[in-house]
């Protein structure tokens, strides 16, 4: 998956289309993301010791990774992501870096 935790993403399809937010959690097994402020659902909770009143809580639900595009931190546009290998500065080991398809910057 080309989306990592703490990336800014733009939702491109679904009920939350057009919203953007920070990725809070990545669920790799199911290819799903938890994005801040996106796909808000109401959850009915029973009373517990931490929340004695119980009630209806609003919280984010996961969305599929194919429904988002990464916002490039350099050009601030939603873009596709490519990969390139770069030689490490400390040793001979190569690193895999993400590349914005719009501005060609590595991040």
N, C-alpha and C positions, 0 to 999 in steps of 0.2 A: 504494500500500500504506500502511496506517495504522500499520505497525510500523517503528520506526527502530532503529539501532544503539544499544546501551546501555539499551534499554527492558527492564523486567522483564515477563516474560510467563508465563502459566499455560497448560499444554498441556491441551486440552479433549477430544482424541480420539487414538486410537492406543495403542501399547504403553506409552508414557510418560505416559498420562493422569494428571493430578493433580500432576505435577511442575512446578516453576517454576524459572526461571533467567533470566540476563541474555543478551540477544541479542548474540552476538559478531560476526556477519556477516550482511548482507542480500544475497541474490542476486536482484535485481529482475527479470532476464530470465526466470527460471524460477519466480518468486514463492516462493522458499524461504528458510529462515532457519537459521542455525547457532546453537543455544541451548546455553549452558553447562550441562553435566551431564545433558543430555537426548538420547535416542536414541543411546546408547553402543553401538558395534559393535567387534568385534575385527578388527584388520588385520594380516595376515601380511606382514612386511617382510624384504627381503633385506639381507644385511650391506652396509653402506656405510662410507665413511671416518669419518663422524660417529658411526655406530652400528655398530661392528665385529661385534658379536654378532648383530645382526638380531633376529628374534624376533616375538612376538605383542604388538602394542600395542593399547590401547583408546583410541578417540577418538570425538568427537561426529560424527554425520552430520546432514545437513540434514533439515528437516521442512517441510512445506508451510505457508504462512502462514495458511491457513484453519483449521489445527488449533490455533491459539493465540489467546488473548485478552490484551490489554494490561492490566497491573495499574496502576491509577491511583496516582500518587505521593502524592496528597492523601488519598484515603479508603482506600488499601491493599486495594481490592477489584478483582477482574477484571471489566472492564466493556467495553461497546461504546464505540466512539470516533466522535464527530461532528466537524464542522469549522465554524468561524466566521471571519469576517474582522474584523480589528481595525485601526483607524487607527494608524499608527506614531507614536511620540513625537517622532522626529527630523524627519520630513518628512510629506508628504501621501500617501506610499505605504502601501497596506494590506498587512497580513500575514495569512497563513492560519494559524490556531491550532487545535490539537486540543482537544476538549472531552469530558470524561467524561460519559456518559449518566446515570450514577447521581447524582453529586454536583454536576454542572453546572460544575465548575471547569475553567479553561483550563490547559493545560500544553504 
